[in-house]
Amino acid sequence: MITTTITKIHVAQVGGDGMAHNQAPTTVVVVTDEKPGRQGVGTSAEDGEEFRKGGKNDVSNGPVKKRHCTDILCCLLFIAHVVGVIAIASVAFSKGNPNRLIAGQDFENNFCGVKDKNIDDDKADYPLLYFTLNTEELGSGFPYNEPSKWASTPEIDVTKFSTFFRAVCVKKCPCFKDVPIEKDSTNNETETETPDCPSKSKTVTSFRNYTLWGVSGQPELPALDESLCPYAEQYCVPVPSTTISIAGRYCVPELFDAGEAKDVADYLPSGLVDSWTNFVGDIIVTWPILAISGIIALIIGMLYLIFLRYCAGVIVWVALLLVFAMFAAGGAACYVYSPEMDGKAYQDMLLWTGYVVWAIGAIIFLITLCLCKQIRLGIGIVKTAAMFIYNVPTVLLLPITFFLLTIVLYAVWLTITLFIMSSVDLEESNKGKRYSWNTDTQRGFAFVFFSLLWTNAFLIGMNQMILAGAVGIWYFTAPDANGNKKPRGAVKRAAWNACFYHMGSVAFGSLILAIIQFIKYYLQYLARQAQYAEKNPSKACAACSPCGIGKLLSGVSIANMVYVKLLLCMAYLVACFERCIKFLNKNAYIQVALLGKNFCRSAWAAFCLILRNAFRIAVLAVVGRGLRYLGLLGIVAASGVVGFFITEAWKGDEISSPIFPTIVYCLMGLVIGATIMDVLAMSIDTTLQCFVADEEMSGKGQGGEFTPPPLKAHISRPQEGGGCCGGGKTVD
């Protein structure tokens, strides 16, 4: 629609004397194709205005084709941050060793089986952690050769593990089953080997005699040979029992109860091991049905989209009628049964409860009447979004692709993080060795964690922008003779625009979101100190607070409590703000995909569009989310039920129970259903913006030539008056 603006311009003419002479005002008619708008920082007058044909906001032929690279600085910053992560990773790879995270540490804080170039006497050749007796805590009457009596011996309390046992690094797990340990015990090559314990030649080569406390007359205890236990004799007195190997890293002396040795499985819940074995076996047997259930979930998802195409309105209106019936029945039940209550107070309370239920139902009914036009529009948009996915099924590959990229991201991040966490420095003191993170390592971890947040948000943003571009291309494509829209290469063109022109805009939006998320997680980290603060509030507050605030308040317990609660409130507020930014980012990406503008201008345009269509967006959010969850529930249930009956008919005699496979079928349906429903949700949001653009460009009251059939009836029509249920506003 053309807007004519009359502007009076005072023309100043320069005379021969070089001075400007004002002349009479001249009226000039300036014809523009848009309304004057408010201009904000970083935006033009067009930003935030309605879509218009012939202007920069013209998408009548689909998303703008003449584009340029946007937010280049943010794109370069994103690349620079990736280079920074690579630099940190290279340092971590040269300094760190993830084996430190799973290796045991002896009583001197040496890592068992890990080479340390800073230590000459490291325990790299002794990969297993074993626990010997701390002889300094034992009395002379200690029954060494009878471990079954240890629990009742006053000289030792086995519950105080760190007091009476000492961690050492050994080459192999010592084993003493049915082999009495005596002083001067030596290796016996001819000794019989048992399944539970190999011959001593494979474990213990010899023993050293060790006098308890080093005082003559005290009992002499054996010590493991130096080739097996590279410490002084007093640190190598073994526990005379068999050992349990855990994860190939730890040798734990077998537990004893009433004189009988117990296996690890004896301490697990009854039937857990058998159940786990059956579960794995059932999954191996039914794996073909798992693949079939995935295909079934995909088919059911596509059938649900077809169902939405034709019956979304029926679902919504029936759901609303059920809600009204629920309120009516609830109020009636309270009204009818109130006289049967004992006591007048209870009768009045139930009666007034019925009135309140009726009142709430009546309010919801009136709101529904006033928003029925928006509800019908929401139904039409859901139908249109379902049409898009049905006509462009390749769009379902997008979330799968980005899901795989996300897995790669987390795998790379986890690898780098393991090396960073294992990049410790050795500190020598009079108390012995100590490994700790230095400040640079801590900052490197924080940077890599921030990189994870940024890159993850970037991948999500790219997925949203490509999907939005594909919806825009489809929406503004002329239908064929059968009324279907099947644009060629819609996803490919949208991906090209997003990757070649607008990676900087996605990097900008994801950077803002990552900063907010980083602040949220940092506040949550500080708030978790509340658990420690319950026992020692002053130290917790002084240690976890920034800028010395906590240290200032650490002397006052009440002040510290307020401080912790304040952190929790701030974390909650930041989380709410994060949700708002996610919503705005998503709509800004849609604007970038349609108009090709930079992020700031697109975010402002999206904000203005949201304000212009607040009721539509609110109603659409409720309608779309309800249909999305209904579809997700249907896909999961159908996948589980169909998979269950196929399993019973095909593999029923080969498995222990169909319960575990059915649970896996449901999880498969959940993943596939969530993928389809996420695409539907983004398609709904983009379809709304395309409809608004179509409506504004077509001239209100006229259907655009590209308007899909479910939305043609919802183009605003000129009316003399407006009714709350279907009336429109007057159009000049």
VOGU-3710 file (C-alpha; in Angstrom, 3 decimals, decimal comma):
1> mitttitkih> 0,000/0,000/0,000  1,423/3,382/-1,018  1,590/6,091/1,602  1,825/9,734/0,506  3,586/12,142/2,804  3,435/15,948/2,373  6,656/17,582/3,469  7,432/21,320/3,550  11,028/22,102/2,683  12,650/25,522/3,139
11> vaqvggdgma> 15,087/25,894/0,265  18,229/27,920/0,990  19,947/29,393/-2,036  23,535/30,615/-2,037  23,983/34,082/-3,467  26,953/35,637/-5,182  28,226/36,969/-1,840  28,658/33,456/-0,632  25,857/33,866/1,945  22,812/31,590/2,120
21> hnqapttvvv> 19,509/33,437/1,583  16,280/31,831/2,802  13,474/31,850/0,304  9,810/31,226/0,706  8,859/27,735/1,880  8,121/25,339/-0,913  5,673/22,488/-0,627  6,991/19,284/-2,097  5,085/16,036/-2,384  7,217/13,056/-1,492
31> vtdekpgrqg> 5,860/9,630/-2,334  7,179/6,722/-0,333  6,233/3,103/-0,113  6,318/2,857/3,654  5,217/4,561/6,788  7,504/6,727/8,858  8,791/4,686/11,738  10,755/5,038/14,892  14,462/4,696/14,456  16,530/2,998/17,102
41> vgtsaedgee> 20,188/2,528/17,652  21,616/0,299/14,944  18,341/0,229/13,025  16,888/2,119/10,115  13,466/3,667/9,784  12,316/0,575/7,918  13,279/-1,813/10,675  10,269/-2,822/12,712  7,790/-1,606/10,095  5,254/-3,777/8,359
51> frkggkndvs> 6,116/-5,766/5,254  5,563/-3,758/2,054  5,823/-4,575/-1,607  8,516/-2,725/-3,468  10,568/-1,987/-0,342  13,336/-3,738/1,501  10,742/-5,709/3,451  9,275/-7,239/0,279  9,237/-11,038/0,415  6,389/-11,493/-2,060
61> ngpvkkrhct> 8,689/-13,661/-4,198  10,071/-15,576/-1,267  13,023/-14,769/0,993  15,126/-11,892/-0,294  17,536/-13,156/-2,947  19,904/-10,186/-3,077  21,875/-10,652/0,133  25,163/-9,687/1,667  27,228/-11,096/4,514  25,922/-9,944/7,884
71> dilccllfia> 27,669/-9,481/11,248  31,094/-10,306/9,838  32,867/-9,231/13,037  30,895/-11,769/15,065  31,740/-14,454/12,528  35,432/-13,595/12,855  35,088/-13,557/16,641  33,537/-17,024/16,546  36,407/-18,298/14,395  38,921/-16,649/16,740
81> hvvgviaias> 37,311/-18,338/19,726  37,604/-21,705/17,954  41,312/-20,973/17,394  41,577/-20,162/21,107  40,023/-23,500/22,013  42,499/-25,263/19,711  45,374/-23,440/21,404  44,127/-24,400/24,872  43,621/-27,981/23,704  47,171/-28,189/22,348
91> vafskgnpnr> 48,583/-27,095/25,713  46,291/-29,504/27,554  47,276/-32,393/25,279  50,956/-31,771/25,978  50,516/-31,380/29,727  47,502/-33,462/30,675  46,975/-37,186/30,924  43,378/-38,450/31,337  44,754/-41,609/32,957  45,271/-39,491/36,071
101> liagqdfenn> 41,492/-39,172/36,404  40,959/-42,919/36,700  44,295/-43,972/38,165  44,604/-44,574/41,867  46,832/-42,424/44,081  49,020/-43,886/46,766  49,570/-42,414/50,211  52,304/-40,174/48,747  49,877/-38,850/46,109  51,689/-40,605/43,257
111> fcgvkdknid> 49,496/-41,717/40,346  49,669/-45,476/39,845  50,689/-46,439/36,317  51,042/-42,831/35,084  54,346/-41,424/33,867  55,183/-38,032/35,358  58,165/-36,274/33,835  58,468/-34,037/36,904  59,081/-36,960/39,266  62,065/-39,298/39,153
121> ddkadyplly> 60,513/-42,016/41,306  57,037/-42,079/39,727  54,995/-45,262/39,860  54,483/-45,667/36,102  55,500/-49,347/36,273  53,009/-50,083/39,051  49,533/-49,579/37,535  47,344/-51,121/40,269  46,270/-49,552/43,538  46,353/-51,917/46,507
131> ftlnteelgs> 45,562/-51,399/50,190  48,031/-52,573/52,811  47,776/-52,484/56,581  48,830/-49,374/58,437  50,953/-51,157/61,036  51,403/-48,005/63,069  47,803/-48,361/64,225  47,986/-52,092/65,113  48,520/-53,595/68,547  50,705/-56,534/69,480
141> gfpynepskw> 47,743/-58,878/69,873  46,392/-58,220/66,440  45,188/-61,525/64,793  46,914/-60,970/61,490  46,345/-64,416/59,958  42,625/-64,439/60,853  40,971/-61,565/58,925  37,524/-62,908/59,785  38,132/-61,786/63,387  39,186/-58,252/62,473
151> astpeidvtk> 35,721/-56,799/62,821  35,607/-57,863/66,476  39,181/-56,908/67,283  39,436/-53,764/69,426  42,760/-52,826/67,848  41,166/-52,134/64,445  37,995/-50,519/63,184  37,513/-51,505/59,549  34,973/-48,729/59,090  37,834/-46,233/59,454
161> fstffravcv> 39,398/-47,313/56,216  41,847/-44,459/55,746  43,180/-44,919/59,283  43,945/-48,640/59,306  44,744/-49,150/55,618  47,297/-47,495/53,361  47,060/-47,105/49,569  50,109/-48,295/47,607  50,869/-48,927/43,933  51,637/-52,526/42,961
171> kkcpcfkdvp> 52,467/-54,383/39,766  49,918/-57,163/40,268  47,099/-57,928/42,625  48,448/-60,044/45,517  46,502/-63,233/46,083  46,645/-65,463/49,178  43,681/-67,832/48,920  44,394/-71,029/50,901  48,025/-69,926/51,326  49,029/-69,268/54,959
181> iekdstnnet> 51,314/-66,317/55,401  54,197/-66,945/57,733  57,425/-65,181/58,331  60,179/-66,135/55,955  57,535/-67,220/53,421  59,047/-67,791/49,993  57,741/-68,528/46,561  56,652/-72,114/45,893  56,673/-72,836/42,150  54,960/-76,245/42,559
191> etetpdcpsk> 51,966/-74,927/44,450  48,575/-75,886/43,030  46,756/-73,203/41,027  43,039/-72,650/41,749  40,426/-70,836/39,594  40,004/-68,089/42,171  43,679/-67,518/42,758  46,555/-68,261/40,373  49,759/-69,691/41,700  51,973/-67,352/43,670
201> sktvtsfrny> 54,509/-67,349/40,901  52,110/-65,159/38,936  51,362/-62,798/41,790  53,631/-62,737/44,811  57,244/-63,528/44,106  58,546/-63,398/47,669  58,106/-61,769/51,046  60,235/-59,595/53,250  60,170/-59,943/57,021  58,972/-56,856/58,842
211> tlwgvsgqpe> 59,122/-56,394/62,610  56,083/-54,553/63,925  57,054/-51,078/65,161  60,665/-52,047/64,501  61,030/-53,245/68,100  62,518/-56,618/68,941  60,207/-59,026/70,646  57,170/-57,789/68,735  55,467/-60,009/66,154  57,078/-60,115/62,750
221> lpaldeslcp> 54,781/-59,532/59,767  55,483/-60,277/56,121  55,910/-57,494/53,584  55,458/-57,744/49,842  58,656/-57,968/47,848  60,099/-54,707/46,565  59,621/-55,817/42,951  55,879/-55,897/43,630  55,559/-53,097/46,201  58,215/-50,376/45,711
231> yaeqycvpvp> 58,079/-48,955/49,250  59,715/-49,598/52,602  58,703/-52,774/54,425  56,355/-51,078/56,876  54,243/-49,806/53,973  53,874/-53,180/52,228  52,213/-55,439/54,820  49,409/-57,088/52,829  45,922/-58,115/53,873  45,999/-61,945/53,954
241> sttisiagry> 43,024/-62,559/51,669  42,128/-62,751/48,049  41,634/-59,515/46,156  38,916/-58,205/43,884  40,076/-56,411/40,744  37,977/-53,383/39,828  38,214/-51,774/36,372  41,743/-53,114/35,953  42,977/-50,293/38,202  42,259/-51,277/41,777
251> cvpelfdage> 43,013/-54,343/43,912  40,574/-54,402/46,826  40,910/-57,025/49,590  37,884/-59,291/49,630  35,239/-58,475/52,226  34,577/-60,786/55,136  31,440/-61,528/57,095  31,219/-64,155/59,837  34,386/-65,778/58,583  33,111/-66,339/55,037
261> akdvadylps> 34,457/-64,445/52,058  31,898/-62,685/49,875  31,996/-61,758/46,235  31,097/-58,285/44,972  27,858/-59,641/43,477  26,755/-60,652/46,975  26,499/-56,968/47,889  24,304/-56,053/44,915  20,483/-56,095/45,060  19,032/-59,525/44,565
271> glvdswtnfv> 18,494/-60,381/40,910  20,152/-57,213/39,594  22,922/-59,029/37,760  20,511/-61,559/36,239  18,093/-58,785/35,218  20,856/-56,847/33,507  22,022/-59,957/31,671  18,474/-60,696/30,539  18,006/-57,100/29,440  21,112/-57,131/27,243
281> gdiivtwpil> 20,195/-60,521/25,837  16,635/-59,439/25,016  17,868/-56,329/23,208  20,321/-58,388/21,148  17,556/-60,797/20,145  15,000/-58,078/19,301  17,286/-55,597/17,510  15,476/-56,109/14,142  12,221/-55,098/15,840  13,997/-52,019/17,226
291> aisgiialii> 14,754/-50,933/13,664  11,162/-51,677/12,689  9,863/-49,622/15,611  11,940/-46,661/14,423  10,383/-46,914/10,965  6,946/-47,254/12,570  7,541/-44,118/14,646  8,522/-42,188/11,510  5,431/-43,412/9,627  3,163/-42,575/12,559
301> gmlyliflry> 4,722/-39,121/12,768  4,033/-38,447/9,097  0,473/-39,799/9,485  -0,006/-37,427/12,412  1,060/-34,512/10,212  -1,498/-35,572/7,606  -4,074/-35,867/10,373  -3,228/-32,336/11,537  -3,613/-31,110/7,962  -7,267/-32,070/7,982
311> cagvivwval> -8,334/-32,478/11,614  -6,322/-29,992/13,706  -9,462/-27,907/14,204  -11,444/-30,887/15,444  -8,734/-31,713/18,003  -8,551/-28,151/19,325  -12,304/-27,549/19,596  -12,980/-30,953/21,154  -10,210/-30,277/23,694  -11,770/-26,911/24,550
321> llvfamfaag> -15,210/-28,492/24,948  -13,733/-31,093/27,285  -12,162/-28,320/29,358  -15,492/-26,493/29,633  -17,246/-29,754/30,514  -14,649/-30,467/33,179  -15,209/-27,108/34,880  -18,996/-27,468/34,608  -18,949/-30,996/36,037  -16,500/-30,046/38,790
331> gaacyvyspe> -18,633/-27,114/39,905  -21,797/-29,205/39,730  -20,212/-31,969/41,827  -19,227/-29,471/44,515  -22,729/-27,951/44,471  -24,558/-31,288/44,657  -22,411/-32,915/47,358  -22,031/-29,851/49,574  -25,220/-30,602/51,638  -23,826/-34,036/52,486
341> mdgkayqdml> -20,771/-32,630/54,276  -20,643/-32,729/58,079  -20,817/-29,274/59,544  -22,016/-26,037/58,032  -18,508/-24,701/57,607  -17,535/-27,614/55,371  -20,803/-27,327/53,442  -20,233/-23,646/52,751  -16,603/-24,257/51,832  -17,509/-26,926/49,233
351> lwtgyvvwai> -20,377/-24,814/47,917  -18,169/-21,779/47,413  -15,537/-24,013/45,845  -18,139/-25,001/43,254  -18,940/-21,348/42,597  -15,224/-20,587/42,122  -14,825/-23,494/39,697  -17,831/-22,278/37,697  -16,455/-18,734/37,704  -13,065/-19,866/36,402
361> gaiiflitlc> -14,759/-21,939/33,713  -16,919/-18,962/32,731  -13,861/-16,696/32,490  -12,062/-19,221/30,280  -15,196/-19,523/28,133  -15,409/-15,740/27,667  -11,701/-15,526/26,851  -12,169/-18,281/24,299  -15,054/-16,372/22,709  -12,953/-13,242/22,460
371> lckqirlgig> -10,004/-15,155/20,998  -11,867/-17,531/18,733  -10,610/-15,660/15,655  -7,018/-16,114/16,824  -7,725/-19,756/17,667  -9,020/-20,386/14,151  -5,924/-18,679/12,761  -3,709/-20,812/14,984  -5,432/-23,931/13,665  -4,860/-22,755/10,097
381> ivktaamfiy> -1,172/-22,105/10,755  -0,725/-25,553/12,310  -2,367/-27,095/9,242  -0,083/-25,091/6,966  3,030/-26,116/8,909  1,966/-29,756/8,617  1,529/-29,246/4,868  5,061/-27,872/4,622  6,657/-30,898/6,308  4,563/-33,232/4,172
391> nvptvlllpi> 5,555/-31,436/0,939  9,234/-31,014/1,930  10,042/-34,197/3,912  13,798/-33,705/3,467  13,561/-31,019/6,134  13,396/-33,840/8,698  17,057/-34,546/7,942  18,038/-31,176/9,413  17,553/-31,966/13,118  19,145/-35,389/12,620
401> tfflltivly> 22,198/-33,791/11,004  22,587/-31,190/13,728  21,984/-33,827/16,397  24,947/-35,777/15,038  27,017/-32,587/14,937  26,058/-31,933/18,549  27,254/-35,412/19,513  30,575/-34,681/17,799  30,757/-31,345/19,644  30,239/-32,944/23,040
411> avwltitlfi> 32,714/-35,730/22,246  35,415/-33,192/21,290  34,613/-31,010/24,287  34,715/-33,987/26,652  38,096/-35,054/25,269  39,578/-31,570/25,695  38,043/-31,248/29,151  39,561/-34,542/30,291  43,015/-33,339/29,273  42,447/-29,959/30,947
421> mssvdleesn> 41,214/-31,531/34,183  44,258/-33,804/34,237  46,674/-30,901/33,646  47,803/-30,598/37,240  50,930/-29,096/38,740  53,076/-30,786/41,367  53,610/-28,899/44,598  56,243/-30,064/47,103  55,896/-29,121/50,757  56,768/-30,436/54,191
431> kgkryswntd> 53,466/-32,306/54,082  54,487/-34,172/50,920  53,391/-33,987/47,300  50,223/-32,312/46,173  48,686/-31,910/42,718  46,504/-28,910/41,954  45,171/-26,736/39,129  46,914/-23,482/38,488  45,041/-20,311/37,603  45,676/-20,672/33,864
441> tqrgfafvff> 44,195/-24,174/33,860  41,076/-22,984/35,671  40,637/-20,128/33,206  41,204/-22,520/30,315  38,434/-24,781/31,611  36,079/-21,817/31,983  36,836/-20,707/28,409  36,288/-24,196/27,002  33,010/-24,492/28,921  31,886/-21,146/27,519
451> sllwtnafli> 32,887/-22,401/24,069  30,619/-25,413/24,558  27,678/-23,141/25,359  28,399/-20,850/22,412  28,944/-23,614/19,862  25,894/-25,541/21,040  23,727/-22,418/20,729  25,319/-21,763/17,326  24,335/-25,213/16,028  20,787/-24,768/17,306
461> gmnqmilaga> 20,600/-21,344/15,663  21,856/-22,662/12,320  19,249/-25,402/12,428  16,513/-22,862/13,134  17,637/-20,449/10,434  17,904/-23,113/7,722  14,492/-24,462/8,649  12,996/-20,958/8,639  14,478/-20,258/5,215  13,019/-23,492/3,845
471> vgiwyftapd> 9,567/-22,604/5,193  9,801/-19,123/3,637  10,780/-20,541/0,242  7,933/-23,046/0,389  5,318/-20,536/1,569  5,951/-18,087/-1,267  6,072/-20,759/-3,970  3,131/-20,903/-6,351  1,083/-24,115/-5,954  0,869/-26,648/-8,764
481> angnkkprga> -2,313/-27,824/-10,480  -3,111/-30,083/-7,523  -2,690/-27,259/-5,046  0,588/-28,631/-3,638  3,748/-26,592/-3,163  6,899/-28,505/-3,963  9,790/-26,084/-4,431  12,968/-27,628/-5,756  15,954/-27,522/-3,430  14,264/-25,477/-0,700
491> vkraawnacf> 16,444/-26,890/2,066  19,587/-26,586/-0,045  18,929/-22,919/-0,883  18,106/-22,120/2,739  21,289/-23,829/3,907  23,347/-21,877/1,372  21,921/-18,555/2,546  22,497/-19,405/6,211  26,027/-20,772/5,822  27,360/-18,345/3,216
501> yhmgsvafgs> 25,713/-15,075/4,289  24,458/-15,269/7,852  26,813/-17,331/9,996  27,846/-14,064/11,632  24,260/-13,288/12,623  23,839/-16,742/14,138  27,161/-16,301/15,943  25,932/-12,956/17,316  22,672/-14,342/18,643  24,294/-17,459/20,049
511> lilaiiqfik> 26,992/-15,351/21,732  24,363/-13,360/23,631  22,631/-16,564/24,681  25,910/-18,224/25,704  26,874/-15,262/27,908  23,521/-15,435/29,683  23,807/-19,205/30,132  27,343/-18,862/31,465  26,150/-16,341/34,043  23,277/-18,651/34,970
521> yylqylarqa> 25,548/-21,636/35,533  28,017/-19,512/37,470  25,263/-18,291/39,773  24,030/-21,849/40,196  27,565/-22,870/41,105  27,677/-20,155/43,738  24,228/-21,108/44,988  25,330/-24,712/45,473  27,689/-23,466/48,138  24,576/-23,215/50,301
531> qyaeknpska> 24,960/-26,904/51,075  28,403/-26,251/52,471  27,254/-23,011/54,052  24,821/-24,925/56,278  27,819/-26,431/58,097  30,277/-23,577/57,764  28,529/-20,484/56,359  31,342/-18,012/56,885  33,951/-20,031/54,963  31,534/-20,911/52,186
541> caacspcgig> 30,515/-17,320/51,728  34,071/-16,023/51,738  35,257/-18,663/49,280  32,523/-18,566/46,656  31,681/-14,894/46,354  32,998/-12,484/43,731  34,540/-9,093/44,428  34,960/-9,824/48,126  31,273/-9,375/48,920  31,029/-12,744/50,639
551> kllsgvsian> 34,191/-12,106/52,621  32,635/-8,893/53,879  29,510/-10,762/54,983  31,256/-13,902/56,188  31,265/-12,802/59,802  27,477/-12,585/59,988  25,554/-15,847/59,526  22,253/-14,100/58,800  23,912/-11,913/56,174  25,457/-14,993/54,626
561> mvyvklllcm> 22,050/-16,705/54,484  20,576/-13,683/52,722  23,503/-13,700/50,329  22,939/-17,347/49,394  19,201/-16,820/48,886  19,982/-13,783/46,764  22,171/-15,957/44,532  19,327/-18,425/44,097  16,917/-15,642/43,145  19,410/-14,160/40,691
571> aylvacferc> 19,951/-17,563/39,077  16,193/-17,955/38,668  15,822/-14,501/37,125  18,681/-15,140/34,721  17,050/-18,449/33,724  13,802/-16,587/32,954  15,735/-14,009/30,951  17,432/-16,849/29,079  14,041/-18,162/27,944  13,102/-14,703/26,671
581> ikflnknayi> 16,364/-14,438/24,727  15,824/-17,881/23,204  12,370/-16,818/22,048  13,635/-13,536/20,614  16,633/-15,215/18,964  14,409/-17,739/17,246  12,193/-15,029/15,790  15,229/-12,932/14,859  16,677/-15,874/12,923  13,390/-16,137/11,034
591> qvallgknfc> 13,666/-12,465/10,082  17,268/-12,951/8,962  16,236/-15,942/6,848  13,404/-13,984/5,213  14,922/-10,501/4,787  18,690/-11,062/4,948  19,303/-8,263/7,485  21,839/-8,324/10,298  20,997/-9,670/13,716  20,261/-6,394/15,523
601> rsawaafcli> 17,899/-5,134/12,818  16,254/-8,534/12,591  15,843/-8,762/16,362  14,198/-5,336/16,431  11,948/-6,270/13,509  11,028/-9,530/15,272  10,277/-7,630/18,485  7,993/-5,213/16,656  6,275/-8,078/14,841  5,686/-9,806/18,180
611> lrnafriavl> 4,119/-6,639/19,576  1,890/-6,228/16,514  0,705/-9,823/16,775  0,871/-10,492/20,503  -2,535/-12,181/20,790  -1,915/-14,307/17,723  1,452/-15,493/19,033  0,100/-16,212/22,521  -2,814/-18,275/21,219  -0,616/-20,031/18,683
621> avvgrglryl> 1,848/-20,967/21,429  -0,907/-22,687/23,412  -2,480/-24,396/20,392  0,842/-25,432/18,865  2,335/-26,736/22,099  -0,779/-28,737/22,935  -0,858/-30,389/19,512  2,882/-30,996/19,687  2,709/-32,823/23,019  -0,338/-34,763/21,865
631> gllgivaasg> 1,534/-35,915/18,762  4,631/-36,818/20,785  2,542/-38,878/23,194  0,779/-40,634/20,313  4,045/-41,498/18,531  5,637/-42,889/21,698  2,558/-44,906/22,653  2,015/-46,280/19,157  5,688/-47,263/18,809  5,617/-49,100/22,120
641> vvgffiteaw> 2,303/-50,879/21,514  3,095/-51,972/17,947  6,607/-53,053/18,940  5,215/-55,034/21,874  2,799/-57,059/19,747  5,430/-57,687/17,052  7,832/-58,905/19,740  5,234/-61,222/21,241  4,349/-62,685/17,862  7,907/-62,993/16,506
651> kgdeisspif> 10,373/-63,334/19,381  8,138/-64,160/22,319  9,715/-67,570/22,925  13,297/-66,305/22,640  13,303/-63,576/25,271  12,807/-63,493/29,022  10,298/-60,643/28,977  8,971/-58,100/26,434  9,073/-55,282/29,009  12,654/-54,131/28,446
661> ptivyclmgl> 12,421/-54,187/24,620  9,126/-52,287/24,792  10,769/-49,588/26,913  13,501/-49,266/24,279  10,847/-49,056/21,526  9,206/-46,185/23,421  12,541/-44,396/23,787  13,130/-44,784/20,051  9,667/-43,347/19,409  10,424/-40,481/21,788
671> vigatimdvl> 13,592/-39,512/19,892  11,945/-39,697/16,460  8,749/-38,049/17,678  10,676/-35,201/19,294  12,563/-34,676/16,019  9,343/-34,390/14,017  7,613/-32,229/16,606  10,595/-29,859/16,882  10,472/-29,344/13,129  6,711/-28,764/13,405
681> amsidttlqc> 7,179/-26,189/16,186  9,741/-24,167/14,217  7,619/-24,468/11,080  4,616/-23,084/12,973  6,561/-20,031/14,166  7,964/-19,342/10,697  4,583/-19,876/9,028  3,073/-17,224/11,290  5,665/-14,661/10,217  5,191/-15,611/6,562
691> fvadeemsgk> 1,433/-15,211/6,983  1,863/-11,790/8,588  4,136/-10,752/5,705  1,631/-12,118/3,202  -1,215/-10,302/4,899  0,606/-6,975/5,118  1,975/-7,073/1,574  -1,270/-8,197/-0,043  -3,263/-5,313/1,321  -5,541/-6,341/4,108
701> gqggeftppp> -8,719/-7,865/2,860  -7,087/-9,583/-0,108  -5,667/-13,079/-0,269  -2,120/-13,338/-1,586  -1,468/-15,484/-4,613  0,847/-17,693/-2,535  -1,405/-17,965/0,523  -1,926/-21,652/1,373  -5,567/-22,808/1,395  -5,816/-23,216/5,210
711> lkahisrpqe> -4,929/-19,520/5,631  -6,847/-17,860/2,799  -9,959/-17,501/4,925  -7,952/-15,814/7,698  -6,647/-12,832/5,755  -8,143/-9,825/7,591  -11,170/-8,518/5,719  -12,436/-4,907/5,818  -15,456/-4,551/8,037  -17,434/-1,624/9,339
721> gggccgggkt> -17,119/-2,740/12,904  -15,242/-5,232/14,947  -16,584/-8,031/17,035  -14,520/-9,835/19,526  -15,145/-13,191/17,896  -14,591/-12,515/14,273  -14,658/-8,839/13,646  -11,789/-7,004/12,134  -10,505/-3,504/12,200  -11,491/-0,975/9,581
731> vd> -9,111/-0,765/6,658  -8,816/2,374/4,639
//
